[in-house]
C-alpha cells in the first residue's frame, strides 16, 4: 500500500493503478494454488491469462 500511495503522489495514475492491481492479486492467486491446492475453473484461468500481461 505504501508503494501505491507513493506512486500515485509522484506519477501518472494510468501507470500505477494497473500495476498495483495485478501485483496485488497475484500473491493471493499463487498462495491459493500452490499452498492450498485450489484449482481455478476455466473462466478464472481465462481471466488470469487476459489480465496478467495487461500492466
N, CA, C and O atoms as a MOPAC input file, in Angstrom:
PM7 MOZYME 1SCF
protein

 N      0.82100 1    -1.18000 1     0.00000 1
 C      0.00000 1     0.00000 1     0.00000 1
 C      0.87200 1     1.25400 1     0.00000 1
 O      0.53100 1     2.27500 1    -0.59600 1
 N      1.97900 1     1.14400 1     0.67100 1
 C      2.88300 1     2.28800 1     0.73300 1
 C      3.35500 1     2.69300 1    -0.65700 1
 O      3.38300 1     3.87600 1    -0.99700 1
 N      3.72900 1     1.69200 1    -1.45800 1
 C      4.23200 1     1.97900 1    -2.80300 1
 C      3.12700 1     2.50700 1    -3.71300 1
 O      3.38300 1     3.34100 1    -4.58100 1
 N      1.91400 1     2.02900 1    -3.52000 1
 C      0.78900 1     2.53200 1    -4.30000 1
 C      0.58200 1     4.02100 1    -4.03100 1
 O      0.47400 1     4.81600 1    -4.96400 1
 N      0.52800 1     4.38700 1    -2.77200 1
 C      0.33300 1     5.79800 1    -2.43500 1
 C      1.50300 1     6.64900 1    -2.90300 1
 O      1.31300 1     7.77100 1    -3.37100 1
 N      2.69000 1     6.12600 1    -2.78000 1
 C      3.86700 1     6.86600 1    -3.23500 1
 C      3.82800 1     7.06100 1    -4.74900 1
 O      4.11600 1     8.14900 1    -5.24700 1
 N      3.47600 1     6.01600 1    -5.46800 1
 C      3.38600 1     6.11100 1    -6.91700 1
 C      2.29400 1     7.05800 1    -7.37700 1
 O      2.47300 1     7.80600 1    -8.33800 1
 N      1.17000 1     7.02300 1    -6.69200 1
 C      0.07400 1     7.92900 1    -7.05200 1
 C      0.43700 1     9.38600 1    -6.79400 1
 O     -0.03000 1    10.27800 1    -7.50300 1
 N      1.25900 1     9.63000 1    -5.79300 1
 C      1.61900 1    11.00900 1    -5.49700 1
 C      2.70600 1    11.55100 1    -6.42900 1
 O      2.84100 1    12.76400 1    -6.58900 1
 N      3.47500 1    10.65400 1    -7.04000 1
 C      4.58400 1    11.10000 1    -7.88700 1
 C      4.37700 1    10.84500 1    -9.37500 1
 O      5.00000 1    11.51100 1   -10.20100 1
 N      3.53000 1     9.91000 1    -9.72900 1
 C      3.42200 1     9.53800 1   -11.13600 1
 C      2.00400 1     9.59700 1   -11.65600 1
 O      1.06100 1     9.98100 1   -10.96400 1
 N      1.90300 1     9.20800 1   -12.88500 1
 C      0.59200 1     9.17600 1   -13.52900 1
 C     -0.21100 1     7.99100 1   -13.02500 1
 O      0.31400 1     6.88500 1   -12.89700 1
 N     -1.46700 1     8.22000 1   -12.74200 1
 C     -2.31200 1     7.13500 1   -12.24400 1
 C     -2.48400 1     6.04000 1   -13.27500 1
 O     -2.66200 1     4.87700 1   -12.91400 1
 N     -2.43500 1     6.38300 1   -14.53600 1
 C     -2.64400 1     5.37900 1   -15.57400 1
 C     -1.54600 1     4.33100 1   -15.58000 1
 O     -1.75700 1     3.23200 1   -16.09300 1
 N     -0.38800 1     4.63500 1   -15.03100 1
 C      0.69000 1     3.64900 1   -14.96900 1
 C      0.71100 1     2.91400 1   -13.63500 1
 O      1.06400 1     1.73500 1   -13.59000 1
 N      0.34900 1     3.57200 1   -12.57200 1
 C      0.48000 1     2.99700 1   -11.23600 1
 C     -0.65400 1     2.03200 1   -10.91000 1
 O     -0.40300 1     0.95400 1   -10.37200 1
 N     -1.86400 1     2.38800 1   -11.21500 1
 C     -3.02000 1     1.59700 1   -10.79200 1
 C     -3.05700 1     0.20400 1   -11.42200 1
 O     -3.28000 1    -0.75800 1   -10.68700 1
 N     -2.85500 1     0.02800 1   -12.72400 1
 C     -2.88800 1    -1.33200 1   -13.26700 1
 C     -1.78500 1    -2.23300 1   -12.71600 1
 O     -2.00900 1    -3.42000 1   -12.48100 1
 N     -0.62100 1    -1.68000 1   -12.51600 1
 C      0.48500 1    -2.47800 1   -11.97100 1
 C      0.17700 1    -2.89200 1   -10.54400 1
 O      0.40700 1    -4.04400 1   -10.17600 1
 N     -0.33300 1    -1.98600 1    -9.74000 1
 C     -0.64900 1    -2.33400 1    -8.35800 1
 C     -1.81200 1    -3.32200 1    -8.28100 1
 O     -1.83900 1    -4.17500 1    -7.39400 1
 N     -2.75600 1    -3.21700 1    -9.18700 1
 C     -3.87200 1    -4.16500 1    -9.19300 1
 C     -3.39400 1    -5.57300 1    -9.52200 1
 O     -3.80000 1    -6.53600 1    -8.87100 1
 N     -2.54900 1    -5.69500 1   -10.51100 1
 C     -2.04300 1    -7.01300 1   -10.90000 1
 C     -1.14800 1    -7.60600 1    -9.82900 1
 O     -1.25200 1    -8.79400 1    -9.52200 1
 N     -0.27100 1    -6.79700 1    -9.25700 1
 C      0.62200 1    -7.32500 1    -8.23000 1
 C     -0.09500 1    -7.54800 1    -6.90900 1
 O      0.38700 1    -8.30900 1    -6.07000 1
 N     -1.22100 1    -6.90900 1    -6.71000 1
 C     -1.99600 1    -7.14800 1    -5.50700 1
 C     -2.77200 1    -8.45100 1    -5.55100 1
 O     -3.00200 1    -9.07300 1    -4.51300 1
 N     -3.16700 1    -8.86000 1    -6.71000 1
 C     -3.94700 1   -10.08700 1    -6.86900 1
 C     -3.04000 1   -11.30800 1    -7.02300 1
 O     -3.38700 1   -12.39700 1    -6.56400 1
 N     -1.91600 1   -11.14100 1    -7.64700 1
 C     -1.03500 1   -12.27100 1    -7.95200 1
 C     -0.64600 1   -13.08900 1    -6.71700 1
 O     -0.72600 1   -14.31600 1    -6.78000 1
 N     -0.23400 1   -12.49200 1    -5.61200 1
 C      0.12500 1   -13.31000 1    -4.44000 1
 C     -1.03700 1   -14.12800 1    -3.90700 1
 O     -0.84000 1   -15.25900 1    -3.46100 1
 N     -2.24100 1   -13.58100 1    -3.94500 1
 C     -3.40600 1   -14.32800 1    -3.46800 1
 C     -3.67000 1   -15.55600 1    -4.32800 1
 O     -3.93700 1   -16.64100 1    -3.81400 1
 N     -3.59300 1   -15.37500 1    -5.62800 1
 C     -3.82000 1   -16.49500 1    -6.54100 1
 C     -2.73400 1   -17.55200 1    -6.37700 1
 O     -3.03000 1   -18.74500 1    -6.31400 1
 N     -1.48800 1   -17.12000 1    -6.30900 1
 C     -0.38500 1   -18.07000 1    -6.15400 1
 C     -0.46700 1   -18.83800 1    -4.84300 1
 O     -0.22400 1   -20.04500 1    -4.81800 1
 N     -0.80300 1   -18.15900 1    -3.76100 1
 C     -0.94900 1   -18.85100 1    -2.48200 1
 C     -2.08400 1   -19.86900 1    -2.52800 1
 O     -1.95900 1   -20.98200 1    -2.01700 1
 N     -3.17300 1   -19.47400 1    -3.13900 1
 C     -4.29700 1   -20.39800 1    -3.24100 1
 C     -3.96100 1   -21.63700 1    -4.03600 1
 O     -4.33400 1   -22.74400 1    -3.65100 1
 N     -3.25900 1   -21.46300 1    -5.14300 1
 C     -2.92300 1   -22.60400 1    -5.99900 1
 C     -1.80300 1   -23.44100 1    -5.40100 1
 O     -1.91000 1   -24.66600 1    -5.32900 1
 N     -0.72700 1   -22.78300 1    -4.97200 1
 C      0.45000 1   -23.52300 1    -4.52100 1
 C      0.33200 1   -24.06500 1    -3.10600 1
 O      0.77000 1   -25.18400 1    -2.83900 1
 N     -0.24300 1   -23.30400 1    -2.20700 1
 C     -0.28200 1   -23.72100 1    -0.80600 1
 C     -1.57400 1   -24.41700 1    -0.40200 1
 O     -1.56300 1   -25.32800 1     0.42500 1
 N     -2.67600 1   -23.98900 1    -0.98300 1
 C     -3.96700 1   -24.53400 1    -0.56600 1
 C     -4.53000 1   -25.57400 1    -1.52600 1
 O     -5.51400 1   -26.24600 1    -1.21800 1
 N     -3.90400 1   -25.70100 1    -2.68300 1
 C     -4.35800 1   -26.70900 1    -3.63800 1
 C     -5.60300 1   -26.32400 1    -4.41300 1
 O     -6.26000 1   -27.19000 1    -4.99100 1
 N     -5.93900 1   -25.04900 1    -4.43500 1
 C     -7.10600 1   -24.60500 1    -5.20800 1
 C     -6.85600 1   -24.81700 1    -6.69000 1
 O     -5.73000 1   -24.68500 1    -7.16800 1
 N     -7.90200 1   -25.14100 1    -7.40000 1
 C     -7.81200 1   -25.29700 1    -8.84600 1
 C     -8.86100 1   -24.40400 1    -9.48300 1
 O    -10.04700 1   -24.73200 1    -9.46800 1
 N     -8.43200 1   -23.26600 1   -10.04900 1
 C     -9.39100 1   -22.34800 1   -10.66600 1
 C    -10.07300 1   -22.98900 1   -11.87400 1
 O     -9.49800 1   -23.82800 1   -12.56700 1
 N    -11.30400 1   -22.57100 1   -12.09800 1
 C    -12.05800 1   -23.06800 1   -13.23900 1
 C    -11.58500 1   -22.44300 1   -14.54000 1
 O    -10.67900 1   -21.61000 1   -14.54600 1
 N    -12.19600 1   -22.84500 1   -15.62500 1
 C    -11.78600 1   -22.37400 1   -16.95400 1
 C    -11.96600 1   -20.87000 1   -17.10300 1
 O    -11.11300 1   -20.20500 1   -17.69200 1
 N    -13.05200 1   -20.32500 1   -16.58300 1
 C    -13.29300 1   -18.88500 1   -16.69000 1
 C    -12.25500 1   -18.09600 1   -15.88500 1
 O    -11.77600 1   -17.06000 1   -16.34500 1
 N    -11.91000 1   -18.57300 1   -14.70300 1
 C    -10.89700 1   -17.90200 1   -13.88400 1
 C     -9.53000 1   -17.96500 1   -14.54700 1
 O     -8.78900 1   -16.98300 1   -14.52000 1
 N     -9.18600 1   -19.08700 1   -15.13300 1
 C     -7.89000 1   -19.20300 1   -15.84300 1
 C     -7.86000 1   -18.27300 1   -17.04400 1
 O     -6.83500 1   -17.64900 1   -17.31500 1
 N     -8.96300 1   -18.17200 1   -17.76200 1
 C     -9.01200 1   -17.27800 1   -18.92000 1
 C     -8.87800 1   -15.82400 1   -18.48000 1
 O     -8.18200 1   -15.04600 1   -19.13200 1
 N     -9.52900 1   -15.45200 1   -17.39500 1
 C     -9.41500 1   -14.09300 1   -16.88300 1
 C     -8.00200 1   -13.77000 1   -16.43700 1
 O     -7.51100 1   -12.66600 1   -16.67500 1
 N     -7.34600 1   -14.71900 1   -15.79300 1
 C     -5.96300 1   -14.52400 1   -15.37400 1
 C     -5.04000 1   -14.38000 1   -16.57900 1
 O     -4.12900 1   -13.55200 1   -16.56800 1
 N     -5.26600 1   -15.16600 1   -17.59400 1
 C     -4.42800 1   -15.10500 1   -18.78800 1
 C     -4.59800 1   -13.78000 1   -19.52000 1
 O     -3.64100 1   -13.26000 1   -20.09300 1
 N     -5.79900 1   -13.23400 1   -19.50500 1
 C     -6.05900 1   -11.98500 1   -20.20200 1
 C     -5.52000 1   -10.78600 1   -19.41200 1
 O     -4.93700 1    -9.87300 1   -19.99500 1
 N     -5.71100 1   -10.78600 1   -18.09800 1
 C     -5.30100 1    -9.63500 1   -17.29400 1
 C     -3.85900 1    -9.69300 1   -16.84300 1
 O     -3.30100 1    -8.66100 1   -16.47100 1
 N     -3.24300 1   -10.84000 1   -16.86000 1
 C     -1.86100 1   -10.96000 1   -16.41300 1
 C     -0.89200 1   -10.06600 1   -17.15700 1
 O     -0.13800 1    -9.33600 1   -16.51400 1
 N     -0.87400 1   -10.08700 1   -18.47500 1
 C      0.07100 1    -9.24600 1   -19.20300 1
 C     -0.37800 1    -7.79300 1   -19.39100 1
 O      0.32700 1    -7.01400 1   -20.03300 1
 N     -1.53000 1    -7.42000 1   -18.84700 1
 C     -2.04600 1    -6.06500 1   -19.05600 1
 C     -1.12400 1    -4.95300 1   -18.56800 1
 O     -0.94700 1    -3.97100 1   -19.28900 1
 N     -0.52600 1    -5.05500 1   -17.37600 1
 C      0.31500 1    -3.93900 1   -16.92700 1
 C      1.54700 1    -3.85600 1   -17.75800 1
 O      2.38300 1    -2.98000 1   -17.53600 1

